[in-house]
Amino acid sequence: MLTDHLPRVTIAHLPTPLEPLPRITSRLGGPELWVKRDDQTGLATGGNKTRKLEFLVADALRHEADTLITCGAEQSNHARQTAAAAAKFGLDRILVLRGRRPVEVTGNLLLDNLLAADVVWADDEPLDKRMEEVAEQVREEDGHPYVVPYGGSNPVGAGGYVAAMEELIDQAESHDLTFDRIVLASSSGGTQAGLTVGARALGYQGRILGISVEPGGASLRETLAELATATANHLGLELAFEPVDFAVNDDYLGGGYGVVGDLERDAIRTLARIEGLLVDPVYTGRAFGGLLDMIRRGEFRSDETVLFWHTGGTTGLFGTQQELLGT
């Protein structure tokens, strides 16, 4: 494997399931849709960050860290999984979350509490700056912090999705499948960058499409190119990437990050009612909503085979009851 030489701990339940979506495929009249269930990675309800954390936690332990520090939004899936990984390996955990303490503790924030994470609210301060301040405080108290970047998206974390691409190719071969396209939510870039590095190294001929959840397409492509090149270098692969190497659709940014609109509500309800599959209100709901819209607009051929990579986050549903129920 491309990542066998890298330090890694075992956290995720792998391989994650690869499942067809026959009823929604029939409803749409094609393309043939499948889903890669990274919502089933197992760590405190799962999600894509668990794959990244297998490499990030190993790196933290190699540096003799005793505290994991990371950041995110109030309902951050990444923060919840990082807190769970820290608990699993006996590390302290500090989460720097955007904004101010809410009145109600719901969804991922409730799980952060159960996982005994120390939550620091950034208010209006940039998350990276506040994380470094917190890390310095830990050092002053003779602790050894390891700062995990937003989304776990650095070359160490993205290695998790290079390995995931190998896993998918093996599964597809066992099912005698060829995926013309892979569609996923893309934001901090680690998942899409890792998959793209793996795809090029392994000769995957399909197209990987990231539906942007937060940054505009031009900015995200720049991030992806830089991160993918750094990830390849980290793995010892002589590969370089340019923004043009990445397919990104930023037509579905809606009202902004974490704002639930008709697109997300329709996608969440459609998948739940037709396939019994739950997607979240921030990432996978937006990405699958975009995929549905693109199919309805005729941007996919009916004879294509398309994989939706489910990156998790369904605990976020329990923090957006009013938005989802329309009350």
LINURSUL-V380663 format. One record per pair of residues at least 12 apart in sequence whose C-alpha atoms are under 10 Angstrom apart, sorted by sequence separation. I is the first residue (numbers start at 0). J is the second residue. D is the distance in whole Angstrom. If there is no record, write none. Layout:
I_J_D + I_J_D
This chain:
19_31_8 + 20_32_5 + 21_33_8 + 37_49_9 + 55_67_10 + 69_81_7 + 81_93_9 + 82_94_8 + 96_108_10 + 134_146_7 + 195_207_7 + 227_239_8 + 228_240_6 + 251_263_10 + 266_278_8 + 267_279_7 + 19_32_6 + 20_33_5 + 37_50_9 + 68_81_8 + 69_82_9 + 81_94_9 + 131_144_10 + 133_146_10 + 181_194_10 + 194_207_8 + 195_208_10 + 227_240_7 + 228_241_8 + 266_279_9 + 267_280_7 + 18_32_9 + 19_33_4 + 20_34_7 + 67_81_8 + 68_82_9 + 78_92_9 + 119_133_9 + 225_239_9 + 226_240_9 + 227_241_9 + 266_280_9 + 270_284_9 + 18_33_6 + 19_34_6 + 67_82_8 + 78_93_9 + 79_94_9 + 131_146_8 + 192_207_10 + 224_239_8 + 225_240_7 + 263_278_9 + 264_279_10 + 290_305_10 + 17_33_7 + 18_34_5 + 19_35_9 + 78_94_6 + 130_146_8 + 191_207_8 + 224_240_5 + 225_241_8 + 263_279_8 + 264_280_8 + 267_283_9 + 268_284_9 + 17_34_6 + 18_35_7 + 67_84_9 + 68_85_9 + 77_94_10 + 78_95_8 + 94_111_9 + 130_147_9 + 191_208_8 + 192_209_10 + 223_240_8 + 224_241_5 + 225_242_8 + 263_280_6 + 266_283_9 + 267_284_6 + 270_287_9 + 290_307_9 + 16_34_8 + 17_35_5 + 18_36_8 + 67_85_6 + 78_96_8 + 93_111_10 + 100_118_9 + 130_148_9 + 191_209_7 + 223_241_8 + 224_242_5 + 262_280_10 + 263_281_8 + 266_284_6 + 267_285_9 + 269_287_10 + 270_288_10 + 16_35_6 + 17_36_6 + 66_85_8 + 67_86_10 + 75_94_10 + 92_111_10 + 100_119_9 + 101_120_10 + 127_146_10 + 190_209_9 + 191_210_10 + 221_240_10 + 222_241_10 + 223_242_7 + 224_243_8 + 263_282_9 + 265_284_8 + 266_285_7 + 269_288_9 + 15_35_7 + 16_36_5 + 17_37_9 + 65_85_9 + 99_119_9 + 100_120_6 + 221_241_8 + 222_242_8 + 224_244_8 + 260_280_9 + 263_283_9 + 264_284_7 + 265_285_10 + 266_286_9 + 267_287_8 + 287_307_8 + 14_35_10 + 15_36_6 + 16_37_8 + 73_94_10 + 75_96_8 + 98_119_10 + 99_120_6 + 100_121_9 + 127_148_8 + 188_209_9 + 220_241_8 + 221_242_5 + 223_244_9 + 224_245_8 + 259_280_6 + 263_284_5 + 264_285_9 + 266_287_6 + 267_288_8 + 286_307_9 + 287_308_9 + 14_36_9 + 15_37_6 + 16_38_9 + 72_94_10 + 73_95_9 + 74_96_9 + 75_97_9 + 92_114_9 + 93_115_9 + 94_116_7 + 95_117_9 + 96_118_7 + 97_119_9 + 98_120_6 + 99_121_7 + 100_122_9 + 126_148_10 + 127_149_8 + 220_242_5 + 221_243_9 + 223_245_7 + 258_280_8 + 259_281_7 + 262_284_8 + 263_285_5 + 265_287_10 + 266_288_5 + 269_291_10 + 286_308_10 + 287_309_9 + 14_37_9 + 15_38_8 + 16_39_8 + 65_88_9 + 66_89_9 + 67_90_7 + 68_91_9 + 69_92_8 + 70_93_8 + 71_94_8 + 72_95_9 + 73_96_6 + 74_97_9 + 92_115_8 + 93_116_6 + 94_117_6 + 95_118_6 + 96_119_6 + 97_120_6 + 98_121_6 + 99_122_5 + 126_149_9 + 185_208_9 + 186_209_9 + 188_211_9 + 219_242_8 + 220_243_7 + 257_280_7 + 258_281_7 + 262_285_7 + 263_286_8 + 265_288_7 + 266_289_9 + 286_309_9 + 13_37_9 + 15_39_6 + 16_40_9 + 65_89_8 + 66_90_5 + 67_91_6 + 68_92_6 + 69_93_7 + 70_94_5 + 71_95_7 + 72_96_5 + 73_97_6 + 91_115_9 + 92_116_5 + 93_117_5 + 94_118_5 + 95_119_5 + 96_120_5 + 97_121_5 + 98_122_4 + 99_123_8 + 179_203_10 + 180_204_9 + 181_205_7 + 182_206_9 + 183_207_8 + 184_208_9 + 185_209_5 + 186_210_8 + 187_211_9 + 218_242_9 + 220_244_8 + 221_245_9 + 223_247_10 + 257_281_5 + 261_285_10 + 262_286_9 + 263_287_8 + 264_288_8 + 266_290_9 + 283_307_9 + 12_37_9 + 14_39_9 + 15_40_6 + 52_77_9 + 56_81_9 + 65_90_5 + 66_91_4 + 67_92_5 + 68_93_5 + 69_94_5 + 70_95_4 + 71_96_5 + 72_97_5 + 73_98_7 + 91_116_8 + 92_117_6 + 93_118_6 + 94_119_6 + 95_120_6 + 96_121_6 + 97_122_6 + 98_123_6 + 178_203_9 + 179_204_8 + 180_205_5 + 181_206_6 + 182_207_6 + 183_208_7 + 184_209_6 + 185_210_6 + 186_211_6 + 187_212_9 + 217_242_8 + 220_245_6 + 256_281_7 + 257_282_8 + 259_284_9 + 260_285_9 + 262_287_9 + 263_288_6 + 266_291_8 + 283_308_9 + 284_309_10 + 11_37_9 + 13_39_9 + 14_40_8 + 15_41_9 + 51_77_10 + 55_81_10 + 64_90_8 + 65_91_6 + 66_92_6 + 67_93_6 + 68_94_6 + 69_95_6 + 70_96_5 + 71_97_6 + 72_98_8 + 73_99_9 + 91_117_8 + 92_118_9 + 93_119_7 + 94_120_8 + 95_121_6 + 96_122_8 + 97_123_8 + 98_124_8 + 177_203_9 + 178_204_9 + 179_205_5 + 180_206_5 + 181_207_5 + 182_208_5 + 183_209_5 + 184_210_5 + 185_211_5 + 186_212_6 + 187_213_8 + 216_242_10 + 217_243_10 + 219_245_9 + 220_246_8 + 255_281_10 + 256_282_9 + 259_285_8 + 262_288_5 + 263_289_9 + 265_291_9 + 266_292_10 + 283_309_6 + 12_39_7 + 13_40_7 + 49_76_10 + 64_91_9 + 65_92_9 + 66_93_7 + 67_94_8 + 68_95_7 + 69_96_9 + 70_97_8 + 71_98_10 + 73_100_8 + 79_106_10 + 80_107_9 + 83_110_9 + 87_114_10 + 94_121_10 + 95_122_10 + 97_124_8 + 98_125_10 + 163_190_9 + 167_194_10 + 177_204_9 + 178_205_6 + 179_206_6 + 180_207_6 + 181_208_6 + 182_209_6 + 183_210_6 + 184_211_6 + 185_212_6 + 186_213_6 + 187_214_9 + 219_246_10 + 220_247_7 + 258_285_10 + 261_288_9 + 262_289_7 + 282_309_9 + 283_310_7 + 284_311_10 + 11_39_9 + 12_40_5 + 13_41_9 + 48_76_8 + 49_77_8 + 52_80_8 + 56_84_8 + 60_88_9 + 73_101_8 + 79_107_6 + 82_110_9 + 83_111_8 + 86_114_7 + 97_125_8 + 98_126_10 + 161_189_10 + 177_205_8 + 178_206_9 + 179_207_9 + 180_208_7 + 181_209_8 + 182_210_7 + 183_211_9 + 184_212_6 + 185_213_8 + 186_214_7 + 192_220_10 + 195_223_9 + 196_224_10 + 219_247_8 + 257_285_9 + 282_310_8 + 283_311_7 + 284_312_9 + 11_40_5 + 12_41_6 + 47_76_9 + 48_77_6 + 52_81_7 + 55_84_10 + 56_85_8 + 78_107_8 + 79_108_8 + 82_111_7 + 85_114_9 + 86_115_8 + 97_126_7 + 160_189_8 + 161_190_9 + 164_193_8 + 165_194_9 + 168_197_10 + 178_207_10 + 183_212_10 + 184_213_10 + 185_214_9 + 186_215_9 + 195_224_10 + 216_245_10 + 219_248_10 + 256_285_10 + 262_291_9 + 282_311_8 + 283_312_8 + 284_313_9 + 10_40_8 + 11_41_6 + 12_42_8 + 46_76_7 + 47_77_8 + 48_78_9 + 51_81_10 + 60_90_9 + 74_104_10 + 76_106_10 + 77_107_10 + 78_108_9 + 79_109_9 + 80_110_9 + 81_111_9 + 82_112_9 + 83_113_10 + 84_114_10 + 86_116_9 + 96_126_7 + 159_189_9 + 160_190_6 + 161_191_9 + 163_193_8 + 164_194_5 + 168_198_9 + 192_222_9 + 193_223_9 + 196_226_10 + 197_227_10 + 216_246_9 + 217_247_8 + 219_249_9 + 262_292_9 + 279_309_10 + 282_312_7 + 283_313_9 + 10_41_8 + 11_42_7 + 45_76_9 + 46_77_8 + 48_79_9 + 49_80_6 + 53_84_9 + 57_88_10 + 59_90_10 + 73_104_10 + 74_105_8 + 75_106_9 + 76_107_7 + 79_110_7 + 80_111_9 + 82_113_10 + 83_114_6 + 85_116_9 + 95_126_7 + 157_188_8 + 158_189_8 + 159_190_8 + 160_191_8 + 161_192_8 + 162_193_8 + 163_194_7 + 164_195_8 + 188_219_7 + 192_223_5 + 196_227_6 + 200_231_9 + 216_247_6 + 217_248_10 + 278_309_8 + 279_310_9 + 281_312_8 + 282_313_9 + 10_42_7 + 44_76_10 + 45_77_10 + 48_80_7 + 49_81_8 + 52_84_7 + 56_88_8 + 73_105_10 + 74_106_7 + 75_107_7 + 76_108_9 + 78_110_10 + 79_111_6 + 82_114_6 + 83_115_9 + 95_127_9 + 97_129_10 + 157_189_5 + 158_190_9 + 160_192_8 + 161_193_5 + 162_194_8 + 164_196_9 + 165_197_7 + 187_219_8 + 188_220_9 + 191_223_7 + 192_224_7 + 195_227_7 + 196_228_8 + 215_247_9 + 216_248_6 + 217_249_9 + 253_285_9 + 277_309_10 + 278_310_9 + 279_311_7 + 280_312_8 + 281_313_9 + 12_45_9 + 43_76_10 + 46_79_10 + 47_80_9 + 48_81_8 + 52_85_10 + 73_106_9 + 74_107_5 + 75_108_8 + 78_111_8 + 79_112_9 + 81_114_10 + 82_115_8 + 83_116_9 + 96_129_9 + 156_189_7 + 157_190_6 + 160_193_4 + 161_194_5 + 164_197_6 + 165_198_8 + 168_201_9 + 186_219_7 + 188_221_10 + 189_222_9 + 190_223_9 + 192_225_9 + 193_226_8 + 194_227_9 + 196_229_10 + 197_230_10 + 215_248_9 + 216_249_5 + 252_285_8 + 278_311_7 + 279_312_5 + 280_313_8 + 282_315_10 + 11_45_8 + 45_79_9 + 46_80_8 + 49_83_9 + 56_90_10 + 73_107_8 + 74_108_6 + 76_110_10 + 79_113_10 + 80_114_10 + 82_116_6 + 95_129_7 + 96_130_9 + 152_186_10 + 153_187_9 + 155_189_9 + 156_190_9 + 157_191_8 + 158_192_9 + 159_193_7 + 160_194_5 + 161_195_8 + 162_196_10 + 163_197_8 + 164_198_7 + 185_219_8 + 188_222_7 + 189_223_8 + 192_226_6 + 193_227_6 + 196_230_8 + 197_231_9 + 215_249_6 + 216_250_9 + 251_285_7 + 252_286_10 + 277_311_9 + 278_312_7 + 279_313_4 + 280_314_9 + 281_315_8 + 11_46_9 + 44_79_9 + 45_80_7 + 49_84_8 + 73_108_7 + 74_109_9 + 76_111_10 + 79_114_8 + 81_116_9 + 82_117_9 + 95_130_6 + 152_187_6 + 153_188_9 + 154_189_8 + 157_192_7 + 158_193_6 + 159_194_9 + 160_195_9 + 161_196_6 + 162_197_7 + 165_200_10 + 168_203_8 + 187_222_8 + 188_223_6 + 191_226_10 + 192_227_5 + 193_228_10 + 196_231_6 + 214_249_8 + 215_250_9 + 251_286_8 + 277_312_9 + 278_313_6 + 279_314_7 + 280_315_7 + 281_316_9 + 11_47_9 + 43_79_8 + 44_80_8 + 72_108_10 + 74_110_10 + 75_111_9 + 94_130_8 + 150_186_8 + 151_187_8 + 152_188_6 + 153_189_7 + 157_193_5 + 158_194_9 + 160_196_9 + 161_197_4 + 164_200_10 + 165_201_8 + 186_222_10 + 187_223_9 + 188_224_9 + 191_227_9 + 192_228_9 + 195_231_10 + 200_236_8 + 209_245_8 + 210_246_9 + 211_247_7 + 212_248_9 + 213_249_8 + 277_313_6 + 278_314_9 + 279_315_6 + 280_316_6 + 11_48_10 + 12_49_9 + 13_50_9 + 42_79_9 + 43_80_6 + 74_111_9 + 79_116_9 + 93_130_9 + 149_186_10 + 150_187_6 + 151_188_9 + 152_189_4 + 156_193_9 + 157_194_8 + 160_197_7 + 161_198_8 + 164_201_9 + 186_223_10 + 188_225_10 + 189_226_7 + 190_227_10 + 192_229_10 + 193_230_7 + 200_237_9 + 207_244_10 + 208_245_7 + 209_246_6 + 210_247_6 + 211_248_6 + 212_249_8 + 215_252_8 + 251_288_8 + 252_289_10 + 276_313_10 + 277_314_10 + 278_315_9 + 279_316_6 + 280_317_10 + 11_49_6 + 12_50_9 + 42_80_6 + 43_81_10 + 45_83_10 + 78_116_9 + 95_133_8 + 149_187_7 + 150_188_8 + 151_189_7 + 152_190_8 + 154_192_9 + 155_193_10 + 158_196_9 + 159_197_10 + 161_199_10 + 165_203_10 + 185_223_10 + 188_226_8 + 189_227_8 + 192_230_8 + 193_231_9 + 196_234_10 + 200_238_8 + 206_244_10 + 207_245_8 + 208_246_5 + 209_247_5 + 210_248_5 + 211_249_5 + 212_250_10 + 213_251_9 + 214_252_8 + 248_286_10 + 251_289_6 + 278_316_8 + 279_317_9 + 280_318_9 + 281_319_10 + 10_49_7 + 11_50_6 + 41_80_10 + 42_81_9 + 43_82_9 + 44_83_10 + 94_133_10 + 148_187_9 + 149_188_10 + 150_189_7 + 151_190_9 + 152_191_10 + 153_192_10 + 154_193_8 + 157_196_9 + 158_197_9 + 161_200_9 + 164_203_9 + 187_226_10 + 188_227_9 + 192_231_10 + 199_238_8 + 206_245_9 + 207_246_7 + 208_247_6 + 209_248_6 + 210_249_6 + 211_250_8 + 212_251_7 + 213_252_6 + 250_289_8 + 251_290_10 + 277_316_9 + 280_319_8 + 9_49_10 + 10_50_8 + 11_51_10 + 42_82_10 + 43_83_6 + 78_118_10 + 93_133_8 + 149_189_10 + 150_190_9 + 152_192_9 + 153_193_10 + 161_201_10 + 196_236_9 + 206_246_8 + 207_247_9 + 208_248_7 + 209_249_9 + 210_250_8 + 211_251_7 + 212_252_6 + 213_253_9 + 249_289_9 + 279_319_10 + 9_50_9 + 10_51_10 + 11_52_9 + 42_83_7 + 43_84_9 + 93_134_9 + 152_193_9 + 189_230_9 + 210_251_8 + 211_252_7 + 212_253_9 + 214_255_9 + 248_289_9 + 251_292_10 + 8_50_10 + 10_52_8 + 11_53_7 + 42_84_7 + 196_238_8 + 210_252_9 + 213_255_7 + 214_256_9 + 248_290_10 + 280_322_9 + 7_50_10 + 9_52_9 + 10_53_6 + 196_239_9 + 212_255_8 + 213_256_5 + 280_323_8 + 7_51_10 + 8_52_8 + 9_53_6 + 10_54_10 + 93_137_10 + 196_240_9 + 212_256_7 + 213_257_9 + 7_52_9 + 8_53_5 + 9_54_9 + 42_87_9 + 73_118_10 + 195_240_9 + 212_257_9 + 7_53_5 + 8_54_7 + 10_56_10 + 6_53_9 + 7_54_5 + 8_55_9 + 9_56_10 + 73_120_9 + 6_54_6 + 7_55_8 + 8_56_7 + 9_57_9 + 68_116_10 + 70_118_9 + 72_120_10 + 192_240_10 + 5_54_8 + 6_55_9 + 7_56_8 + 8_57_6 + 67_116_10 + 68_117_9 + 70_119_9 + 72_121_10 + 195_244_9 + 267_316_9 + 6_56_9 + 7_57_5 + 8_58_9 + 68_118_10 + 70_120_10 + 71_121_10 + 195_245_8 + 6_57_6 + 7_58_8 + 70_121_9 + 91_142_10 + 93_144_10 + 2_54_10 + 5_57_9 + 6_58_7 + 8_60_9 + 91_143_10 + 92_144_9 + 5_58_9 + 6_59_10 + 7_60_10 + 91_144_9 + 92_145_10 + 93_146_10 + 192_245_9 + 6_60_9 + 7_61_10 + 72_126_9 + 90_144_10 + 191_245_9 + 6_61_8 + 71_126_8 + 191_246_10 + 268_323_9 + 70_126_6 + 71_127_10 + 191_247_10 + 267_323_9 + 69_126_9 + 70_127_8 + 69_127_9 + 257_315_10 + 264_322_8 + 265_323_9 + 70_129_9 + 263_322_10 + 264_323_6 + 70_130_7 + 259_319_8 + 263_323_9 + 264_324_9 + 69_130_7 + 258_319_10 + 261_322_10 + 264_325_9 + 68_130_7 + 69_131_10 + 185_247_8 + 257_319_10 + 259_321_10 + 260_322_8 + 261_323_9 + 68_131_9 + 184_247_10 + 185_248_9 + 259_322_6 + 260_323_9 + 43_107_10 + 69_133_10 + 182_246_10 + 183_247_10 + 184_248_10 + 185_249_10 + 258_322_9 + 259_323_8 + 261_325_10 + 68_133_8 + 69_134_10 + 182_247_10 + 260_325_10 + 44_110_10 + 68_134_7 + 81_147_8 + 161_227_10 + 43_110_8 + 67_134_9 + 43_111_10 + 66_134_9 + 213_281_10 + 68_137_10 + 78_147_10 + 81_150_10 + 157_226_8 + 158_227_10 + 161_230_9 + 212_281_7 + 213_282_9 + 77_147_10 + 81_151_9 + 157_227_8 + 161_231_9 + 186_256_10 + 212_282_6 + 43_114_9 + 66_137_8 + 77_148_10 + 78_149_9 + 152_223_10 + 154_225_10 + 211_282_9 + 212_283_9 + 65_137_10 + 77_149_8 + 78_150_8 + 153_225_10 + 154_226_7 + 157_229_10 + 158_230_7 + 210_282_9 + 212_284_10 + 77_150_6 + 78_151_9 + 153_226_7 + 154_227_8 + 157_230_7 + 158_231_9 + 161_234_9 + 210_283_9 + 212_285_7 + 10_84_8 + 75_149_10 + 76_150_9 + 77_151_7 + 152_226_8 + 153_227_9 + 154_228_9 + 155_229_9 + 156_230_9 + 157_231_10 + 211_285_9 + 212_286_7 + 75_150_9 + 154_229_6 + 155_230_7 + 158_233_8 + 210_285_8 + 211_286_8 + 66_142_7 + 67_143_9 + 68_144_7 + 69_145_9 + 70_146_9 + 153_229_8 + 154_230_4 + 157_233_10 + 158_234_8 + 210_286_5 + 10_87_9 + 65_142_7 + 66_143_6 + 67_144_6 + 68_145_6 + 69_146_6 + 70_147_8 + 71_148_9 + 72_149_10 + 153_230_7 + 154_231_8 + 209_286_8 + 210_287_9 + 10_88_10 + 64_142_8 + 65_143_5 + 66_144_5 + 67_145_5 + 68_146_5 + 69_147_5 + 70_148_7 + 71_149_6 + 152_230_10 + 154_232_8 + 155_233_7 + 210_288_10 + 211_289_9 + 64_143_5 + 65_144_6 + 66_145_6 + 67_146_6 + 68_147_6 + 69_148_6 + 70_149_6 + 71_150_7 + 154_233_6 + 155_234_9 + 210_289_7 + 8_88_10 + 63_143_7 + 64_144_5 + 65_145_8 + 66_146_8 + 67_147_7 + 68_148_8 + 69_149_7 + 70_150_8 + 154_234_9 + 210_290_8 + 62_143_9 + 63_144_9 + 64_145_6 + 69_150_8 + 70_151_9 + 62_144_9 + 63_145_9 + 64_146_10 + 69_151_8 + 208_290_10 + 62_145_8 + 59_143_9 + 59_144_8 + 60_145_9 + 59_145_6 + 58_145_9 + 59_146_9 + 59_147_9 + 56_145_9 + 55_145_9 + 55_146_10 + 56_147_9 + 55_147_7 + 55_148_10 + 52_147_9 + 55_151_8 + 186_282_8 + 54_151_10 + 55_152_10 + 58_155_8 + 184_281_9 + 185_282_8 + 55_153_9 + 57_155_10 + 58_156_10 + 184_282_6 + 185_283_9 + 207_305_10 + 51_150_9 + 52_151_7 + 55_154_10 + 56_155_10 + 183_282_9 + 184_283_6 + 206_305_10 + 207_306_9 + 208_307_10 + 51_151_6 + 54_154_10 + 55_155_6 + 56_156_9 + 183_283_7 + 184_284_9 + 205_305_10 + 50_151_10 + 51_152_8 + 54_155_6 + 55_156_6 + 184_285_7 + 185_286_8 + 48_150_7 + 49_151_9 + 51_153_9 + 53_155_10 + 54_156_6 + 55_157_9 + 183_285_10 + 184_286_5 + 47_150_10 + 48_151_7 + 51_154_10 + 52_155_9 + 53_156_8 + 54_157_9 + 55_158_9 + 183_286_6 + 184_287_8 + 47_151_10 + 48_152_9 + 51_155_7 + 52_156_6 + 54_158_7 + 55_159_9 + 182_286_8 + 183_287_8 + 51_156_4 + 52_157_10 + 53_158_9 + 54_159_7 + 182_287_8 + 184_289_9 + 50_156_8 + 51_157_6 + 52_158_10 + 53_159_7 + 183_289_10 + 49_156_9 + 50_157_9 + 51_158_7 + 52_159_8 + 182_289_10 + 183_290_9 + 48_156_8 + 50_158_9 + 51_159_5 + 182_290_8 + 48_157_9 + 50_159_5 + 51_160_7 + 49_159_8 + 50_160_7 + 51_161_10 + 48_159_9 + 50_161_10 + 51_162_10 + 47_159_9 + 48_160_10 + 50_162_9 + 51_163_10 + 47_160_9 + 50_163_8 + 47_163_10 + 190_308_10 + 180_299_9 + 179_299_10 + 190_310_9 + 179_302_10 + 180_303_8 + 181_304_9 + 182_305_7 + 183_306_9 + 184_307_9 + 179_303_6 + 180_304_7 + 181_305_6 + 182_306_6 + 183_307_6 + 184_308_8 + 178_303_8 + 179_304_5 + 180_305_5 + 181_306_5 + 182_307_5 + 183_308_5 + 184_309_8 + 185_310_10 + 37_163_10 + 177_303_9 + 178_304_5 + 179_305_6 + 180_306_6 + 181_307_6 + 182_308_6 + 183_309_7 + 184_310_7 + 177_304_7 + 178_305_6 + 179_306_8 + 180_307_9 + 181_308_7 + 182_309_9 + 183_310_8 + 176_304_8 + 177_305_9 + 178_306_6 + 177_306_10 + 35_167_8 + 51_189_8 + 51_190_9 + 50_190_9 + 48_189_9 + 47_189_10 + 48_190_9 + 51_193_10 + 47_190_8 + 33_178_9 + 32_178_9 + 35_181_10 + 31_178_9 + 34_181_9 + 15_163_9 + 32_180_10 + 33_181_9 + 34_182_9 + 35_183_10 + 6_155_10 + 14_163_8 + 5_155_9 + 13_163_9 + 17_167_8 + 15_166_9 + 16_167_10 + 7_159_9 + 14_166_7 + 15_167_9 + 5_158_9 + 13_166_9 + 14_167_8 + 17_170_7 + 16_170_9 + 17_171_8 + 14_169_10 + 15_170_10 + 2_158_7 + 14_170_9 + 1_158_9 + 2_159_8 + 17_174_9 + 2_160_10 + 2_161_7 + 3_162_9 + 1_161_7 + 2_162_6 + 0_161_9 + 1_162_7 + 0_162_7 + 2_165_10 + 1_165_8 + 0_165_7 + 0_166_10 + 74_257_9 + 72_256_9 + 73_257_10 + 72_257_9 + 2_197_10 + 1_197_8 + 1_200_8 + 1_201_9 + 110_314_9 + 76_281_10 + 107_312_9 + 109_314_10 + 75_281_10 + 76_282_10 + 106_312_10 + 107_313_9 + 108_314_10 + 74_281_9 + 106_313_9 + 107_314_6 + 108_315_9 + 106_314_5 + 107_315_6 + 109_317_10 + 105_314_9 + 106_315_5 + 107_316_9 + 109_318_9 + 105_315_8 + 106_316_7 + 107_317_8 + 108_318_8 + 105_316_10 + 106_317_5 + 107_318_7 + 105_317_6 + 106_318_5 + 105_318_5 + 106_319_8 + 104_318_8 + 105_319_9 + 106_320_10 + 103_318_9 + 105_320_10 + 5_233_9 + 5_234_8 + 1_231_10 + 4_234_8 + 2_233_10 + 3_234_10 + 4_235_10 + 2_234_7 + 80_312_10 + 1_234_7 + 2_235_10 + 79_312_10 + 1_235_9 + 76_310_10 + 1_236_9 + 76_311_8 + 77_312_9 + 79_314_10 + 76_312_6 + 75_312_8 + 76_313_9 + 74_312_9 + 76_314_8 + 38_277_9 + 75_314_10 + 76_315_8 + 36_276_10 + 38_278_9 + 74_314_9 + 75_315_8 + 38_279_10 + 74_315_6 + 34_276_10 + 73_315_10 + 74_316_10 + 74_317_10 + 74_318_7 + 38_283_10 + 73_318_10 + 74_319_10 + 23_269_8 + 23_270_8 + 26_273_9 + 22_270_10 + 23_272_10 + 20_270_9 + 23_273_6 + 22_273_6 + 23_274_7 + 21_273_9 + 22_274_7 + 20_273_9 + 21_274_8 + 20_274_7 + 19_274_10 + 20_276_9 + 47_308_9 + 49_310_10 + 47_309_8 + 48_310_8 + 46_309_8 + 47_310_5 + 48_311_9 + 27_291_9 + 30_294_8 + 46_310_5 + 47_311_6 + 48_312_10 + 29_294_8 + 45_310_9 + 46_311_4 + 47_312_9 + 28_294_9 + 29_295_10 + 45_311_6 + 46_312_6 + 27_294_8 + 28_295_10 + 44_311_8 + 45_312_8 + 46_313_9 + 23_291_10 + 27_295_8 + 44_312_8 + 45_313_9 + 46_314_10 + 30_299_7 + 31_300_10 + 44_313_8 + 45_314_9 + 29_299_8 + 30_300_6 + 31_301_7 + 38_308_9 + 39_309_9 + 40_310_9 + 44_314_8 + 29_300_7 + 30_301_4 + 31_302_7 + 32_303_9 + 33_304_8 + 34_305_8 + 35_306_7 + 36_307_9 + 37_308_7 + 38_309_6 + 39_310_9 + 40_311_9 + 43_314_10 + 28_300_10 + 29_301_4 + 30_302_6 + 31_303_6 + 32_304_6 + 33_305_6 + 34_306_5 + 35_307_6 + 36_308_7 + 37_309_5 + 38_310_6 + 39_311_8 + 28_301_7 + 29_302_7 + 30_303_5 + 31_304_5 + 32_305_5 + 33_306_5 + 34_307_5 + 35_308_5 + 36_309_5 + 37_310_5 + 38_311_4 + 27_301_9 + 28_302_9 + 29_303_8 + 30_304_6 + 31_305_6 + 32_306_6 + 33_307_6 + 34_308_6 + 35_309_6 + 36_310_7 + 37_311_6 + 38_312_7 + 29_304_8 + 30_305_7 + 31_306_8 + 32_307_7 + 33_308_9 + 34_309_6 + 35_310_8 + 36_311_8 + 37_312_10 + 38_313_8 + 29_305_9 + 30_306_10 + 24_301_9 + 19_305_10 + 20_306_10 + 19_306_9 + 20_307_10 + 18_306_9 + 19_307_10 + 17_306_9 + 18_307_10 + 17_307_10 + 17_308_9
